[in-house]
Amino acid sequence: MNGFPTPPPAGVPVGADGVLHFKLLMVLIKEHGVWWITEYHNVAVTPEA
């Protein structure tokens, strides 16, 4: 993600390339043989040191 305010909000990890990186987190349950998404959101990835 880019285009965010500079400097970014406190606690937001920004990579050396100046881009925020995210991974998708989904919590799934299987009910009666069918998978359902119960939670779905992006999680910021901490840049490598």
C-alpha beads as a LAMMPS data file, in Angstrom:
LAMMPS data file: protein, C-alpha beads

49 atoms
48 bonds

1 atom types
1 bond types

-500.0 500.0 xlo xhi
-500.0 500.0 ylo yhi
-500.0 500.0 zlo zhi

Masses

1 110.0

Atoms # bond

1 1 1 0.000 0.000 0.000
2 1 1 1.300 3.435 -0.808
3 1 1 -0.065 6.964 -0.741
4 1 1 -0.330 7.096 3.052
5 1 1 0.547 10.242 5.097
6 1 1 4.236 11.019 5.624
7 1 1 5.337 10.256 8.214
8 1 1 3.004 7.278 8.686
9 1 1 1.026 6.934 11.927
10 1 1 2.998 5.713 14.958
11 1 1 3.425 1.949 15.079
12 1 1 2.865 1.392 11.351
13 1 1 5.766 -0.668 9.944
14 1 1 7.082 0.760 6.669
15 1 1 9.604 -1.158 4.552
16 1 1 12.870 0.288 3.213
17 1 1 11.062 0.753 -0.102
18 1 1 8.583 3.138 1.602
19 1 1 5.658 0.764 1.057
20 1 1 3.385 -0.797 3.676
21 1 1 3.198 -4.556 3.205
22 1 1 0.205 -6.618 4.337
23 1 1 -0.835 -10.255 4.504
24 1 1 -4.397 -11.464 4.432
25 1 1 -5.596 -13.209 7.586
26 1 1 -8.706 -15.376 7.393
27 1 1 -10.257 -17.502 10.104
28 1 1 -12.236 -20.390 8.637
29 1 1 -14.599 -22.937 10.141
30 1 1 -15.950 -26.106 8.620
31 1 1 -19.630 -26.632 9.301
32 1 1 -21.553 -29.605 7.885
33 1 1 -18.811 -30.196 5.313
34 1 1 -18.786 -26.574 4.083
35 1 1 -15.995 -24.049 4.796
36 1 1 -17.071 -20.574 5.981
37 1 1 -14.990 -17.419 6.442
38 1 1 -15.638 -16.110 9.956
39 1 1 -13.000 -13.345 10.107
40 1 1 -11.142 -11.546 7.325
41 1 1 -8.661 -8.665 7.602
42 1 1 -5.242 -7.403 6.566
43 1 1 -2.272 -7.654 8.914
44 1 1 0.737 -5.356 8.505
45 1 1 4.005 -7.188 7.869
46 1 1 6.960 -5.953 9.899
47 1 1 9.864 -5.027 7.624
48 1 1 13.080 -6.974 8.030
49 1 1 15.781 -5.267 10.064

Bonds

1 1 1 2
2 1 2 3
3 1 3 4
4 1 4 5
5 1 5 6
6 1 6 7
7 1 7 8
8 1 8 9
9 1 9 10
10 1 10 11
11 1 11 12
12 1 12 13
13 1 13 14
14 1 14 15
15 1 15 16
16 1 16 17
17 1 17 18
18 1 18 19
19 1 19 20
20 1 20 21
21 1 21 22
22 1 22 23
23 1 23 24
24 1 24 25
25 1 25 26
26 1 26 27
27 1 27 28
28 1 28 29
29 1 29 30
30 1 30 31
31 1 31 32
32 1 32 33
33 1 33 34
34 1 34 35
35 1 35 36
36 1 36 37
37 1 37 38
38 1 38 39
39 1 39 40
40 1 40 41
41 1 41 42
42 1 42 43
43 1 43 44
44 1 44 45
45 1 45 46
46 1 46 47
47 1 47 48
48 1 48 49
